[in-house]
Amino acid sequence: MKISKETWGVAIDALRANKVKAALTMLGVVIGSACIVLVVTIALIGKTYVLAQIEGVGSNIVYAYYMGGNESARSLSDEITLADMDAIRQIPHVVEVAGTHDMATNMVVNGQERAVSLIGVTDGFQKIRNLLILRGRFFDDVDMQTAAKACLITQDLANKFPNQNMIGKQLRVGELTFTVIAVFRERVATFGQSEITSESILIPFPLIKYYTGRDYIKTLYAQADTAENVPEVTTQVRKLLQARHRTGAVYNVQNLSSILDAARKISMALTAVLLLVGCIALIISGVGIMNIMLVTVTERTREIGLRKAVGARRDEILYQFLIEAFIISGLGAFVGVLIAVGLKLIIQPLLPAELGLKIPISPMSILAAFVVSCATGLTFGYLPASRASKLQPTDSLRYE
């Protein structure tokens, strides 16, 4: 049935006549709806931050290394080679490949000797591992082709020599002397869980043969074009390595997809729990709406009787009180959303720029806040509205 303008007007006038009571009833809805929007926002921030940290190590990465043989001793012929790396470059959906060979050694600078990790890297290493060059530059094609005695050092290692600009400094590493061309750090610290440690030195891959007598790759990286193609690239890399080496050689080929999936599942679980808290807040506010409106029905018994006596139908009385509940819950949801968005606008400029965090407001969370708030108001407002519509005019007019 169509609700008349008169019914809307009576409902609005009733709320105006009881502004304080309506405002206090609305407060619970404001808190509940703001909670829903903020909860989803916090969950999105957490998810974005965690995924950014994982992907900061390198996005869409597949990595592989030789583990040894099933039945025979470890063989140099089964180590991953530069030829293997070039073959992997031809795999569909692979956009970049790189290889590394790391070893422990000592360096000497200004007469000081330190234990360091020496890492020979190929030219695609910076792109794949998202290394952040703080000063200087990464190796270029000429450095790689001529095996230039240039190196990059970690920020932690550079800090061991305070008040010195390490760019251009000479470092003696083993029997070779290198010129520092850059200071770098990992975009996201791996705390020594990758080949890069706090005190590492990167050199062109061809020079690693001078130290080891071999130029095989310890860790091979392949980067897929999209996250969806990472599993396929992982499978193809494993098959290619097994096909290019003897039967029985074992290669560990992994990717970060499992970690990313775990992070997403944890984020979803956290979001569900926090949304449940927000919904509980709205249910509590709905109970408040019901209680206040039950009291209101009692206080307005004579008004209801008078309206029925002059011809108001039962459904008009029902709709009047439902409209009041709808206005309280809808306006409360609107104010709650405004508060949540306002907090985002206030907090965003205060966040440190180096964190790179953006506070997202999900349109779905705003829609959910409105729908759940209004549904809660109408659901809990129905009982008082139904009771009001069932009052008899004669009894209502005699009520004191």
N, C-alpha and C positions, 0 to 999 in steps of 0.2 A: 504493500500500500504506500502511496506517495505521502511523504511527510509535509504538512502544511507549513507555510512561513510563520503562521501564528504559533505553532508548536516550538519552532526554533526560537522565536522571539521570547516566549514565556521562559524557556530553558535558560537563555542568555540573561534575561532580567533576574532570574532566580540566583544565578551565579554572581551577578553584580551586587545583589543585595547581601550576599555573604562572601565578600571578597577575601577576608582573612581565612575563613574556613576552607574556601576553595584553594587558596594559595598553599595552606598547610597540607591539604590533601594532595595537591599537585607536587609537593616537594619530593615525595617518595618516587614518583614517576620520573622527575627530573634526574634524580640520582641514578635510578635504574637504567634509563636510556643513555645517560652519559657514560655509565659503566660499560654498556655494550659496545659503544663506539670506541672508548678508550682501550677496552680489553682487546678488541680486534686489532687496533692500531699498535698496541704494545707487542702483540703476537707477531704482526707483520714486521715490526722493527727487529725483533729477535730473530725471526726467520731470515730476513734480508742480511742481517749482520753475520749470522753464523755461516750462511751460504757464501757470503762475500769473503769471509776468512778462509773457508775451504778452497774456494775458487781462486783466491789470491795466491795460493801455492802454484797455481797453473790451471787454466780452465780447459776442460775436455781432454785431459791428459791420459795417455796410456803409457805405462812404463814397464820395462822388461829387463831381466838380468839372468845370466847363466848360473844355474844352481849346481851342476855337476851331472854325472851319469847315473843311471839306474843300477847298473851292474859293474861298471868299470870305473877306474879312477878318473879324476878330472882331467880333461884333455884340452890343450891350448887350441887345437883345431876346432873345438866347439864354442870357443869364446865368440861373442858378438863382434863383428868387424864393421869397418866403414862400408864395405860392399853390402853387408846386410842392411845397414842404415839407408843406403841409396835404393835398395830394392823396396824397403818399406815406404819410402817416399812415393812410390808408384801405386800404392794401395789406394783404391777409391776412398774419398772423404778425408784423406790425410792432407793437412795443409802445411804442416811443419814437422821436421824431425831434428833430433839433436842427440849427441852422445857425450858421455863424461867418463873420465878415468881418474879416480882420486887415490891419494896415498899420503901417508904421514911423513913429514921431513922437518928440517930446521931451516930457519932463515937468519940472516945477519944483516942488521942495519945500524949504522952509527956504532959499530962495535958491540951491539947487543944481539944475543942469540935467543931465538924463541922457537918453540915447537909450533908448527902450523900444519894445516891440511892443504896440500897442493892438488889442484883440480885442473886437469886438461879438459877443455870444452870445445865443442864445434860451434859453428857460427849461428845456429838456431837456438842456442841455449838461453839467451836473454829473453827472447820472445816467448818461448815455452814456459819458462819459470817466472816470468813477470818480475825480473830483477829491476830494482830501482837504482839508477845511476845518480848518485848524489853530486859527484864532481867528475869531470872528465868524460870519457866515451868508452863504448864497448869496442871489441875487436872488429876491424873491417875486413874486407876480402883480401886486401894486401897482407895484413897481419897473418891471416890464416895460410895463405899460399906461400909466403916466404918464411913462415915459422918465426915471426919477429919476436925478439926477447922483450916483450911487453907483458904487463900483468895488471890485474885488477885486485884490489884488496878490500876486505870487509870493513864496514864502518867501525866495528869493535876493534879490529886490528889497528886501524888508523888512529883510534883514540888512545892507543898505548904510547903514542908519541905526541904528547900535547904540545900546542903552540908551534906545530910544524905543518906546513902544507905538503902532504905526501905526494902530490902530483909532480912527476918529474924526478922523484927520489930514486936512488939506486938500491935495490934489494938483492942480496946474495942468497939464493936458495939452492942449497946443495953446492954443486960445482958451477952453476950458471948465475949470471947477474942479470936482473930484469929492471926495466924502467916502469915505474908505476904510471899508468895512464888513466886510472879511474878509481874512485872509492864508491862502493855499492853496498846495498843491503837487500835482503829478501823483503818483498812487499808485505808478506805475512811471515813472521818468524816460525820456523819449523823446529827450533830448539835442538838442532843436531840430528833430527830424524831423517833429514835428507843428506846428500853429500856435502852440503854447505854447513859449516860449523861457525862459531863466533869468530874464529881466527882462520880464515881461509884465503887462499890466493888462487885466482883463476889465471891460467896461461893457455895459449893456443894449443889445441889438441896434438898437432904434430910433434910438439916438444916433449910430450910425455914419454915418447920412445927413448929419449936420451936418458931418462931416469930408470925405466923399467926394461928397456930392451925390446919391448913389445908395444904395439899401438892398437890393441884390442879395446873394445868398449865395455866398461863395467856396468853402466846403466844407460839404457837406450830410452829415449822419450819420443812419442809420436802424439801429435795434436790433431784431434778430429775437428771437422768444420762445425759440427753442432753437438749438443749434449745427447741428442737422440741417436747419433751415429757412433757414440763411444763404444757400446757393447759390440757392434759389428766390427769396428776397427780393432778392438781387443782380440776378437776371435781370429781375424785375418793376420794380425801380427804373430800370434801364437802359431798358426799354421805355417806361415812363411818361415819362421825360425826353425821349426821342426823339419820342414822340407829341405832347407839349405844345409842342414847339418846331419850327422849320423844318427841312426835310430838309437834311442836310449838316452840321448842328451835331454836334460830337463831344463826348461826355461820357465821362470816365474813371470807371468804376464798379468798385470793388474791395472785397475783404474780407480778413480776416486768416486765412482758412481754409488758404491755401497755406503760410503760415508755421507754423501749428499742425500741419499734416500733416507738414511737413519736420521739425519738432521731435519728433513722435511716431516718425517713421522713424529719426531719429538715435538716439533713446532705445532703440528696439527693436534696432538694430544694436549699440549699446553693450552692451545686456543680453545679446545672443547671444554676443558676444566674451568678456564676463566669465563667463558661464555655462560657456563652453568651458574657461576657465582652471580653474574649480571642478571640472569633470568630469575634467580632466587630473590634478588633485590626487587625486581619488578613484581614478582608474586606477592612479596610482603607489602609493596605499595598498593597492589590490587586489593589485598585484604583491608588495607587502610581506607581505600575508596569505598568498599562495601560497608564497612563499619560506619563511616561518616555519613554515607547516604541513607543507611538504615535509621540513623538518628535524625537525619534531615526529613525523612518520610514521616517520622513520628511528630516532629515539630510542625510540619506543614499539613497535618491531617485535615484541619478545617479548610485550608486553601484547596486541597484536593476535593473535599466534599462540595465546596462552593462551585468549583469548575464542573464537576459532574452534574450538579443541580441545574446549571445553566446550559447543559447539553454536551459537555465534553465526553467523548467516547473513551472506552477503556484503553483502546490502542493508542489514543492521543496522549493519555497519561503515561502509558508505558514508554512511548517514544520520547516524551519530554525528559524523563529521568535518564533514559539511555543516552540522549543527546548531551545531558549534563556530564555524564560519566565520560562520554567520547571527547567532549571539549577539554575536560580536566586532563585526561590521559594524552590526547593529541597535542595540546599546548605544552604539557609537561615534557613530552618527547621532543618537541621543537626547541624548547629552552635547553634541555639536556644536550642535544646535538650541537647547539650554538656554543655551549660551554666547552664541549669536547674539542670542537674546531678552534675555538678561541685559545685554548691551552696549547694546541699545536702551533698556532701562529706566534704565541709568546715564547715557547720553548725552543722552536727551531733555530732562531738567530743566536741563542745562547749556547748551542752545542759547538764544541771545538771543530774547526774546519778539517783538521787532520783525520778525524774519525770518518768523515765522508758519509755521515748518517743522514738520511732523509726520513722525515716522519710522514708516512703515507696515511691518508684517510680513505678507507675503503667505502665506495658508494654503497656496496652491499650491506655494510655495517650500519650505515645511516638508514637505509630502507628497513633493515631488520629491527632497528630501534623503534622506528615509527610503527611498523606492523605489530610487533610484540607488545609495545606499550598500549596501542589502541585496542588490540585484542584483549589484553589484560583488563583494561578499563571497562570494556563492554561486557566481558565475561563476569567480572565481579560486580558490575553495576546492574546486571540483569535481575538478581534476587530482590534488591530494594525496589527496582522499577516495577517488577511483577507484583510485589506486595502493595505498592502504591496504587496500581491499576485495579486491584481487587477490592479496595476499600468501598464500602457501601455509603452512598451520599448521606442517608439519614444518620448513620452512626458517626460519620465524619463531622457533620455539622453540630452534633451534640458534644463532640470531643472538647475538653478543656485543657 
